[in-house]
């Protein structure tokens, strides 16, 4: 029998591991350096590939959460 157990929807173990990794990254002091690297990549040879990836991501997106920028949600017919 496998040693891993199915936690179902909302895997708490994976969520905890992700949160710990994010906290460790922030505490490492590398956030600003990585942000500058990403900004340079947007203007470099990777630009086309990054724009394609962004378009694919947006295509799968339900849109930005209106709460992020204080927008009112659009009414949808359904």
PAZAPA-4460 file (N, C-alpha, C; in steps of 0.05 Angstrom, whole numbers, plus 32768, in hexadecimal, padded with zeros to 4 digits):
% residues 78
    n_x    n_y    n_z   ca_x   ca_y   ca_z    c_x    c_y    c_z   seq   type   mol
   8011   7FE9   8000   8000   8000   8000   8012   8019   8000     1      X     A
   8009   802E   7FF3   8019   8047   7FF1   801A   8055   800B     2      X     A
   8031   8063   8010   8033   8071   8029   8025   808C   8028     3      X     A
   801F   8096   8010   8011   80B0   800E   7FF3   80AB   800F     4      X     A
   7FE5   80BD   801C   7FC8   80B9   801E   7FBA   80CF   800E     5      X     A
   7FA3   80C9   8004   7F94   80DD   7FF4   7F85   80EF   8007     6      X     A
   7F8C   8109   8007   7F7F   811C   8019   7F66   8128   800C     7      X     A
   7F61   8120   7FF3   7F49   812A   7FE6   7F4D   8147   7FDD     8      X     A
   7F37   8154   7FD7   7F38   8170   7FCE   7F43   8181   7FE5     9      X     A
   7F55   8193   7FDE   7F60   81A5   7FF3   7F76   8197   8002    10      X     A
   7F8A   818C   7FF5   7FA0   817D   8001   7FAF   818F   8015    11      X     A
   7FAB   818B   802E   7FB6   819C   8043   7FD5   8199   8045    12      X     A
   7FDF   8181   8040   7FFC   817D   8041   8009   818D   802B    13      X     A
   7FFF   818B   8013   800B   8199   7FFC   8008   81B7   8000    14      X     A
   7FF2   81C0   800B   7FEE   81DC   8010   8002   81E7   8025    15      X     A
   8006   81D7   8039   801A   81DF   804E   8036   81E0   8043    16      X     A
   803D   81CC   8032   8058   81CC   8026   805C   81E4   8014    17      X     A
   8047   81EA   8004   8049   8201   7FF2   804C   821B   8002    18      X     A
   803C   821F   8017   803E   8237   8027   8059   8239   8035    19      X     A
   8064   8223   803E   807F   8224   804B   8094   822C   8036    20      X     A
   8092   8221   801E   80A5   8227   8009   80A4   8245   8002    21      X     A
   808C   824F   8000   8088   826C   7FF9   8093   827D   800F    22      X     A
   808E   8277   8028   8098   8286   803E   80B7   8285   803E    23      X     A
   80C2   826E   8039   80E0   826C   8038   80EC   827D   8022    24      X     A
   80DE   827E   800B   80E8   828E   7FF5   80E7   82AB   7FFC    25      X     A
   80D2   82B5   8008   80D0   82D1   8010   80E5   82D7   8024    26      X     A
   80E9   82C6   8038   80FC   82CB   804D   8119   82C9   8043    27      X     A
   811D   82BD   802B   8138   82BA   8020   8143   82D5   8016    28      X     A
   8132   82E8   8012   813A   8302   8007   813E   8302   7FE9    29      X     A
   8135   82EE   7FDB   813A   82ED   7FBE   8123   82F8   7FAD    30      X     A
   810E   8301   7FB9   80F7   830A   7FAA   80FD   8320   7F96    31      X     A
   810B   8335   7FA0   8111   834C   7F8E   8123   8343   7F77    32      X     A
   8137   8333   7F7D   8149   8329   7F68   813A   831A   7F53    33      X     A
   8129   8308   7F5C   8119   82F8   7F49   8106   8309   7F39    34      X     A
   80FB   831E   7F45   80E9   8330   7F37   80F8   833F   7F21    35      X     A
   8110   8348   7F27   8121   8355   7F12   8128   8342   7EFC    36      X     A
   812E   8329   7F02   8134   8315   7EEE   811C   8310   7EDB    37      X     A
   8105   830F   7EE7   80EC   830B   7ED7   80E7   8323   7EC5    38      X     A
   80EC   833B   7ECF   80E8   8353   7EBF   80FA   8353   7EA7    39      X     A
   8113   834B   7EAC   8127   834A   7E96   811F   8335   7E81    40      X     A
   8114   831F   7E8A   810C   8309   7E78   80F5   8313   7E66    41      X     A
   80E4   8324   7E70   80CE   832F   7E60   80D8   8340   7E49    42      X     A
   80EF   834B   7E4B   80FB   835C   7E36   8111   834D   7E27    43      X     A
   8116   8334   7E2D   812C   8325   7E21   8122   8312   7E0C    44      X     A
   8133   82FF   7E05   812D   82EB   7DF0   8115   82D9   7DF7    45      X     A
   810E   82D7   7E11   80F8   82C6   7E19   80DD   82D4   7E16    46      X     A
   80DD   82ED   7E0D   80C4   82FD   7E0D   80AD   82EF   7DFE    47      X     A
   80B2   82E5   7DE6   809C   82D9   7DD7   8091   82C0   7DE5    48      X     A
   80A3   82B0   7DEF   809B   8297   7DFD   808B   829E   7E16    49      X     A
   8093   82B3   7E25   8085   82BB   7E3D   806A   82C7   7E36    50      X     A
   8068   82D6   7E20   804E   82E1   7E18   803B   82CB   7E10    51      X     A
   8045   82B6   7E02   8034   82A0   7DFB   802A   8291   7E14    52      X     A
   803B   828D   7E27   8033   8280   7E40   801E   8291   7E4F    53      X     A
   8022   82AB   7E4F   800E   82BC   7E5C   7FF3   82BA   7E4E    54      X     A
   7FF3   82BA   7E34   7FDA   82B8   7E25   7FCC   829E   7E2B    55      X     A
   7FDB   8288   7E2C   7FCF   826E   7E33   7FC3   826F   7E4F    56      X     A
   7FD2   827A   7E62   7FC7   827C   7E7D   7FAE   828D   7E7E    57      X     A
   7FAE   82A3   7E70   7F96   82B4   7E70   7F7E   82A6   7E63    58      X     A
   7F84   8296   7E4F   7F6F   8287   7E41   7F61   8274   7E53    59      X     A
   7F6F   8269   7E67   7F64   8256   7E7A   7F58   8264   7E92    60      X     A
   7F5C   827E   7E94   7F54   828D   7EAC   7F37   8295   7EAA    61      X     A
   7F2B   8297   7EC2   7F0F   82A1   7EC4   7F10   82C0   7EC7    62      X     A
   7F28   82CB   7EC6   7F2B   82E8   7EC9   7F36   82EF   7EE4    63      X     A
   7F3D   8308   7EE7   7F48   8312   7F00   7F32   8315   7F15    64      X     A
   7F38   830E   7F2D   7F25   8312   7F43   7F20   8330   7F46    65      X     A
   7F07   8338   7F44   7F01   8355   7F46   7F0A   8361   7F60    66      X     A
   7F0D   8352   7F75   7F15   835C   7F8F   7F33   8365   7F8E    67      X     A
   7F42   835B   7F7B   7F5E   8362   7F7A   7F62   8380   7F75    68      X     A
   7F53   838B   7F64   7F56   83A8   7F5E   7F3D   83B8   7F65    69      X     A
   7F2C   83AD   7F75   7F14   83BB   7F7D   7EFF   83BF   7F68    70      X     A
   7EFF   83AE   7F54   7EEC   83AF   7F3E   7ED2   83A2   7F46    71      X     A
   7EBD   83AA   7F3A   7EA3   839D   7F3E   7EA2   8385   7F2B    72      X     A
   7E98   836E   7F34   7E96   8357   7F22   7E83   835C   7F0C    73      X     A
   7E89   8350   7EF4   7E77   8352   7EDE   7E60   833F   7EE1    74      X     A
   7E49   8347   7ED9   7E32   8335   7EDA   7E34   8321   7EC3    75      X     A
   7E2F   8308   7EC9   7E30   82F4   7EB4   7E15   82E7   7EB1    76      X     A
   7E0F   82E0   7E99   7DF5   82D2   7E94   7DFB   82B5   7E93    77      X     A
   7DE9   82A6   7E9D   7DF1   828A   7E9E   7DD9   827A   7E9F    78      X     A
***
